[in-house]
């Protein structure tokens, strides 16, 4: 999409420079500003009147469609961006065709994910939509040809999404890709108390840190998220408490590597988890995210105790990637197969019934048939109930992309063979007839059931009874499939209301009190060096009862002042 100006703005401050007049100074020069009558001597001028300059567009009146690819960390970022835009007056729509602007939040883990992202950009351009790009792809490779001239918001700059969207709607091209720092130290990212629209009002996704300590040769995400940067424990606990006060009954902790949490700020994951457990109300649950083997090894005893807690799912995602030490060395995974087995064996012994999920890459450069057979033996030994099988894709700019590649046909066959092994066993058949406690949080893809999870985060389908949603109930398991069980609620069992208050409605913005709504608008108005007198002098009512109108006052004033410069 062509930009409205020849040069790309590297930051929002490029629009209003330090040398420009401030709002206070403008009050003294307004008497010298006179409207200028435009002469209409040609058809060209008449056409210009019909199509006003982009800066005269009132921001906050547009509809925005948001599409997110990738991990739960990315999904959390998307929820934060949606919340800020909605709080600022924009309408978030599920209909891409009616949207004025598309916000595309990308994932860089695999080639297919980036292909979908690229195709969506092309589709938006063909549909004459404004576009803002976010996520790991533009952060890692902002100079790619298909990104030229488009607005980009970096993974650590999501708290400034309103600015980027506003300027994009006006026709400017803005790029915010810097790292957040405090006294030279890299921060975990945007504030955790920002407005958010949860995709599922019952589930809060909390990013406990960003980046990681590894340097895996195949990973492109490290190029985008960078080195480890953790949030303070107090901020994370406060976010969890706020979530429960808004009706959430399940919290997911996420990051590129949860096991590495705290190493940069002098603490560790178990310390955080014990603090969070204290904040979890009865009937609510906490789910841990992915952790690599090297960092969980140091805390096995404490992790086993935490995973045995009744309000923590006995579930852990530990990616092995390969059961060949030589392949792991080429991947620079910083552990051996024996380390992975030690973690799994210890947790299975100390936390009976625990669910271990893992990832495997098929066809990594240099992987031999013998290497792959070792991986097949590992899966056969542990029969993982949750297994993410990935065919290797060389990502541009990574060391693995320059290594000797396994032929495509071989990679495809190995992926097929491992998939067949995975589907050859049913992990839940022996659980038919059991009585289980489950937490109901969502609707199934086919809309025929509600989806619940038992203490081991195994999926249990239950009848679509609205009274069950957000509740913890007991069910009898009467059927099992490859990825799920089916349960019937027990009539005489106690039902726990997991939420300590009514959950927010779908699309409702989290974290907006009467006061914070006003502060949020003022914060963004100030970021443009513009403060609307209506917002400064008016009451909070303008923000609560007519949020969009309050936003448009600021937007129109901002546009006016930009034109006067």
BAVO-140877 format. One line per 8 residues: number of its first residue (from 1); their letters; for each residue y, x, z negated of C-alpha. Coordinates in steps of 0.02 Angstrom, whole numbers, always signed. Layout:
N
NUM> a> Y/X/Z  ...
//
This chain:
565
1> xxxxxxxx> +0/+0/+0  +167/+78/+47  +286/+113/-95  +460/+40/-100  +532/+214/-106  +483/+377/-25  +454/+477/-184  +330/+429/-318
9> xxxxxxxx> +403/+408/-491  +306/+516/-614  +366/+419/-765  +462/+263/-807  +607/+369/-869  +636/+425/-690  +713/+255/-656  +842/+266/-795
17> xxxxxxxx> +893/+446/-823  +972/+522/-978  +1138/+538/-885  +1153/+351/-851  +1262/+239/-956  +1183/+160/-1109  +1195/-29/-1142  +1330/+1/-1273
25> xxxxxxxx> +1436/+98/-1147  +1414/-35/-1015  +1505/-162/-1122  +1665/-60/-1096  +1649/-46/-908  +1598/-224/-866  +1780/-272/-839  +1780/-148/-695
33> xxxxxxxx> +1628/-226/-612  +1669/-358/-482  +1550/-460/-377  +1555/-407/-196  +1546/-537/-60  +1417/-494/+72  +1472/-525/+251  +1350/-620/+359
41> xxxxxxxx> +1393/-558/+532  +1217/-534/+596  +1045/-610/+594  +989/-455/+500  +1104/-497/+355  +1044/-677/+353  +865/-616/+338  +915/-502/+196
49> xxxxxxxx> +985/-652/+102  +819/-742/+121  +723/-593/+51  +819/-531/-102  +800/-351/-161  +649/-318/-269  +754/-280/-424  +816/-461/-428
57> xxxxxxxx> +640/-525/-460  +621/-593/-636  +473/-505/-719  +361/-605/-834  +346/-754/-717  +199/-685/-618  +11/-710/-629  -100/-557/-655
65> xxxxxxxx> -285/-535/-618  -375/-398/-714  -541/-322/-659  -632/-193/-767  -781/-86/-724  -883/+28/-838  -915/+55/-1022  -864/-43/-1177
73> xxxxxxxx> -722/+83/-1205  -651/+35/-1036  -675/-149/-1076  -578/-127/-1238  -436/-44/-1140  -437/-192/-1021  -425/-314/-1166  -277/-220/-1238
81> xxxxxxxx> -185/-220/-1072  -216/-406/-1048  -151/-443/-1222  +10/-347/-1200  +46/-427/-1032  +12/-602/-1100  +120/-570/-1253  +258/-515/-1137
89> xxxxxxxx> +255/-679/-1041  +140/-643/-894  -2/-764/-858  -176/-686/-853  -280/-778/-724  -465/-778/-679  -421/-824/-500  -387/-666/-400
97> xxxxxxxx> -322/-765/-251  -179/-845/-348  -127/-685/-435  +34/-595/-388  -30/-428/-452  -203/-351/-473  -234/-233/-619  -391/-134/-575
105> xxxxxxxx> -470/-39/-721  -593/+87/-648  -749/+185/-698  -788/+359/-633  -967/+381/-695  -1054/+338/-530  -1010/+336/-346  -1048/+149/-326
113> xxxxxxxx> -925/+104/-465  -787/+202/-378  -835/+124/-210  -810/-50/-284  -643/+6/-353  -587/+76/-185  -643/-82/-94  -545/-190/-217
121> xxxxxxxx> -388/-89/-183  -411/-116/+3  -439/-302/-22  -282/-315/-128  -179/-228/+5  -248/-340/+141  -201/-490/+34  -23/-424/+8
129> xxxxxxxx> -50/-411/-179  +44/-291/-292  -76/-166/-370  -82/-65/-532  -226/+55/-556  -300/+105/-724  -455/+185/-796  -545/+349/-769
137> xxxxxxxx> -540/+364/-579  -351/+383/-555  -336/+479/-718  -461/+609/-659  -407/+615/-476  -231/+544/-457  -199/+633/-292  -338/+553/-191
145> xxxxxxxx> -278/+487/-24  -322/+306/-58  -216/+309/-218  -58/+372/-134  +97/+266/-162  +13/+156/-292  +61/+133/-474  -56/+214/-600
153> xxxxxxxx> -69/+197/-789  -168/+331/-879  -307/+301/-1005  -194/+357/-1148  -42/+260/-1087  -110/+82/-1094  +22/+37/-1223  +151/+51/-1081
161> xxxxxxxx> +61/-64/-959  +204/-191/-963  +327/-61/-901  +214/-9/-758  +178/-189/-706  +362/-236/-715  +417/-93/-604  +273/-121/-482
169> xxxxxxxx> +324/-303/-463  +500/-242/-421  +428/-133/-284  +428/+35/-372  +282/+155/-383  +257/+221/-560  +132/+344/-631  +103/+374/-817
177> xxxxxxxx> -35/+502/-841  +22/+606/-990  -74/+640/-1150  -15/+567/-1316  +24/+701/-1444  +94/+713/-1620  +170/+882/-1662  +70/+959/-1522
185> xxxxxxxx> -95/+881/-1576  -181/+764/-1455  -199/+586/-1520  -343/+466/-1496  -243/+355/-1380  -137/+199/-1391  -109/+111/-1557  -253/+3/-1617
193> xxxxxxxx> -139/-138/-1676  -77/-185/-1503  -98/-364/-1440  -267/-396/-1361  -358/-536/-1270  -542/-520/-1314  -661/-561/-1173  -769/-638/-1308
201> xxxxxxxx> -665/-702/-1456  -813/-669/-1572  -833/-484/-1527  -709/-346/-1564  -731/-179/-1474  -653/-34/-1569  -633/+138/-1491  -653/+260/-1635
209> xxxxxxxx> -610/+413/-1531  -580/+464/-1352  -649/+612/-1257  -793/+722/-1314  -844/+900/-1359  -970/+924/-1220  -948/+995/-1045  -1094/+914/-952
217> xxxxxxxx> -1102/+978/-774  -1124/+804/-698  -991/+712/-797  -828/+655/-719  -773/+555/-871  -727/+715/-964  -598/+749/-826  -515/+584/-871
225> xxxxxxxx> -538/+565/-1059  -524/+750/-1104  -572/+833/-1268  -613/+743/-1428  -471/+651/-1515  -514/+535/-1661  -420/+392/-1741  -389/+403/-1930
233> xxxxxxxx> -513/+306/-2038  -377/+198/-2114  -319/+136/-1943  -497/+93/-1891  -534/-1/-2052  -371/-98/-2037  -415/-147/-1859  -585/-209/-1917
241> xxxxxxxx> -508/-311/-2057  -382/-388/-1937  -524/-434/-1819  -620/-525/-1955  -462/-618/-2004  -453/-679/-1823  -628/-752/-1825  -728/-605/-1755
249> xxxxxxxx> -907/-596/-1818  -970/-441/-1728  -890/-269/-1707  -941/-139/-1579  -892/+41/-1609  -869/+136/-1447  -815/+303/-1376  -879/+437/-1259
257> xxxxxxxx> -979/+504/-1407  -971/+413/-1574  -1076/+548/-1659  -937/+676/-1634  -811/+565/-1723  -696/+653/-1847  -735/+834/-1805  -556/+858/-1748
265> xxxxxxxx> -477/+778/-1903  -589/+844/-2041  -706/+698/-2068  -868/+629/-1993  -954/+471/-1932  -1049/+425/-2092  -888/+431/-2193  -807/+310/-2071
273> xxxxxxxx> -958/+195/-2067  -969/+176/-2256  -785/+127/-2260  -812/+0/-2121  -966/-74/-2206  -857/-117/-2357  -746/-222/-2244  -884/-324/-2160
281> xxxxxxxx> -896/-503/-2228  -1062/-589/-2257  -1140/-652/-2096  -1048/-527/-1985  -1124/-372/-1905  -1076/-197/-1848  -1152/-114/-1694  -1142/+74/-1665
289> xxxxxxxx> -1108/+147/-1494  -1181/+294/-1400  -1207/+461/-1486  -1275/+623/-1413  -1419/+710/-1505  -1327/+867/-1564  -1205/+774/-1676  -1322/+646/-1751
297> xxxxxxxx> -1442/+784/-1804  -1321/+839/-1939  -1314/+668/-2021  -1490/+598/-2004  -1514/+554/-2188  -1348/+463/-2203  -1366/+379/-2034  -1536/+311/-2084
305> xxxxxxxx> -1460/+234/-2241  -1317/+156/-2142  -1432/+87/-2006  -1536/+6/-2144  -1385/-89/-2211  -1405/-279/-2190  -1235/-291/-2103  -1268/-151/-1979
313> xxxxxxxx> -1382/-174/-1829  -1532/-57/-1835  -1490/+1/-1660  -1435/+168/-1587  -1403/+225/-1409  -1456/+408/-1392  -1457/+470/-1211  -1590/+599/-1172
321> xxxxxxxx> -1555/+611/-982  -1711/+717/-950  -1869/+773/-1043  -1860/+945/-962  -1774/+1084/-1060  -1732/+1178/-899  -1645/+1023/-828  -1553/+994/-991
329> xxxxxxxx> -1494/+1174/-984  -1428/+1150/-808  -1342/+991/-869  -1266/+1089/-1016  -1322/+954/-1135  -1326/+1073/-1286  -1493/+1010/-1354  -1677/+1022/-1309
337> xxxxxxxx> -1809/+887/-1296  -1874/+932/-1470  -1703/+890/-1543  -1706/+718/-1464  -1883/+685/-1527  -1834/+741/-1702  -1692/+615/-1707  -1798/+472/-1640
345> xxxxxxxx> -1950/+509/-1749  -1846/+524/-1907  -1751/+361/-1877  -1908/+265/-1830  -1989/+322/-1992  -1840/+289/-2106  -1778/+130/-2019  -1936/+30/-1975
353> xxxxxxxx> -1913/-74/-1818  -1755/+16/-1760  -1709/-3/-1577  -1679/+160/-1487  -1594/+144/-1317  -1582/+294/-1202  -1522/+351/-1030  -1614/+450/-897
361> xxxxxxxx> -1548/+530/-738  -1673/+542/-595  -1656/+682/-467  -1532/+798/-552  -1507/+957/-447  -1653/+1075/-471  -1768/+944/-550  -1947/+981/-498
369> xxxxxxxx> -2094/+862/-491  -2157/+942/-653  -1988/+911/-736  -1992/+730/-685  -2169/+706/-748  -2113/+766/-920  -1983/+627/-918  -2116/+500/-870
377> xxxxxxxx> -2224/+559/-1018  -2077/+538/-1138  -2050/+358/-1084  -2236/+324/-1095  -2239/+396/-1271  -2092/+300/-1344  -2091/+145/-1232  -1904/+121/-1255
385> xxxxxxxx> -1860/-65/-1258  -1691/-25/-1181  -1687/+107/-1044  -1542/+143/-927  -1611/+224/-769  -1485/+312/-658  -1511/+394/-489  -1409/+554/-485
393> xxxxxxxx> -1245/+547/-390  -1143/+707/-366  -968/+670/-426  -828/+766/-338  -756/+908/-439  -905/+928/-555  -1014/+1086/-561  -1170/+983/-523
401> xxxxxxxx> -1095/+931/-356  -1105/+1114/-300  -1286/+1139/-354  -1437/+1129/-239  -1469/+942/-220  -1635/+851/-230  -1669/+759/-66  -1607/+579/-69
409> xxxxxxxx> -1780/+509/-30  -1854/+603/-178  -1718/+542/-297  -1747/+364/-239  -1936/+376/-262  -1921/+449/-436  -1801/+312/-486  -1925/+184/-420
417> xxxxxxxx> -2072/+264/-511  -1981/+269/-678  -1925/+88/-656  -2105/+35/-623  -2161/+123/-782  -2023/+40/-883  -2072/-133/-820  -2256/-104/-853
425> xxxxxxxx> -2242/-142/-1039  -2170/-287/-1138  -2091/-229/-1301  -2077/-400/-1384  -2246/-484/-1357  -2305/-443/-1534  -2153/-532/-1608  -2202/-706/-1550
433> xxxxxxxx> -2226/-813/-1706  -2104/-713/-1812  -1962/-791/-1911  -1801/-695/-1877  -1620/-698/-1932  -1503/-696/-1781  -1315/-696/-1749  -1259/-808/-1604
441> xxxxxxxx> -1113/-736/-1506  -1113/-783/-1321  -1182/-887/-1178  -1320/-826/-1061  -1282/-781/-881  -1372/-935/-816  -1278/-1044/-944  -1443/-1121/-1003
449> xxxxxxxx> -1447/-1038/-1175  -1342/-959/-1309  -1372/-774/-1337  -1405/-707/-1512  -1463/-540/-1582  -1583/-505/-1725  -1557/-362/-1850  -1624/-238/-1722
457> xxxxxxxx> -1501/-297/-1589  -1642/-372/-1487  -1587/-517/-1378  -1643/-690/-1433  -1606/-845/-1329  -1573/-1003/-1430  -1532/-1184/-1382  -1353/-1222/-1326
465> xxxxxxxx> -1299/-1308/-1485  -1110/-1284/-1510  -1138/-1286/-1698  -1234/-1122/-1683  -1098/-1020/-1596  -1029/-885/-1711  -1161/-925/-1843  -1304/-826/-1918
473> xxxxxxxx> -1462/-933/-1919  -1649/-915/-1939  -1763/-950/-1791  -1947/-953/-1750  -1991/-844/-1599  -2099/-944/-1478  -2087/-842/-1317  -2054/-663/-1262
481> xxxxxxxx> -2000/-583/-1098  -1961/-407/-1043  -1781/-407/-1105  -1774/-555/-1224  -1860/-673/-1344  -1835/-860/-1364  -1809/-937/-1534  -1800/-1112/-1607
489> xxxxxxxx> -1686/-1137/-1760  -1778/-1171/-1922  -1726/-1339/-1992  -1731/-1293/-2176  -1647/-1122/-2160  -1474/-1079/-2224  -1339/-1058/-2092  -1208/-924/-2123
497> xxxxxxxx> -1034/-944/-2051  -1003/-764/-2000  -818/-787/-1966  -702/-793/-2116  -581/-899/-2016  -574/-998/-1854  -599/-884/-1703  -457/-867/-1578
505> xxxxxxxx> -471/-977/-1424  -524/-903/-1258  -374/-812/-1186  -278/-818/-1350  -186/-658/-1394  -245/-559/-1545  -126/-482/-1669  +29/-587/-1633
513> xxxxxxxx> +113/-659/-1787  +283/-742/-1779  +367/-579/-1827  +261/-463/-1722  +293/-565/-1565  +478/-532/-1583  +453/-349/-1624  +338/-328/-1475
521> xxxxxxxx> +467/-395/-1355  +603/-288/-1431  +492/-135/-1420  +470/-155/-1234  +651/-202/-1204  +701/-43/-1294  +583/+59/-1186  +697/+16/-1039
529> xxxxxxxx> +849/+63/-1144  +894/-121/-1132  +903/-245/-1276  +934/-427/-1238  +1070/-502/-1348  +970/-664/-1349  +822/-574/-1428  +926/-466/-1544
537> xxxxxxxx> +1031/-609/-1611  +912/-755/-1590  +778/-814/-1708  +591/-779/-1690  +575/-956/-1624  +623/-896/-1451  +468/-786/-1453  +345/-908/-1528
545> xxxxxxxx> +390/-1069/-1438  +449/-1000/-1273  +380/-825/-1260  +390/-819/-1071  +570/-877/-1071  +617/-746/-1199  +532/-615/-1090  +625/-672/-934
553> xxxxxxxx> +793/-655/-1020  +754/-473/-1056  +683/-449/-881  +832/-523/-793  +952/-420/-898  +850/-264/-862  +857/-300/-676  +1045/-333/-685
561> xxxxx> +1083/-170/-774  +975/-71/-654  +1073/-144/-510  +1238/-102/-592  +1196/+83/-606
//
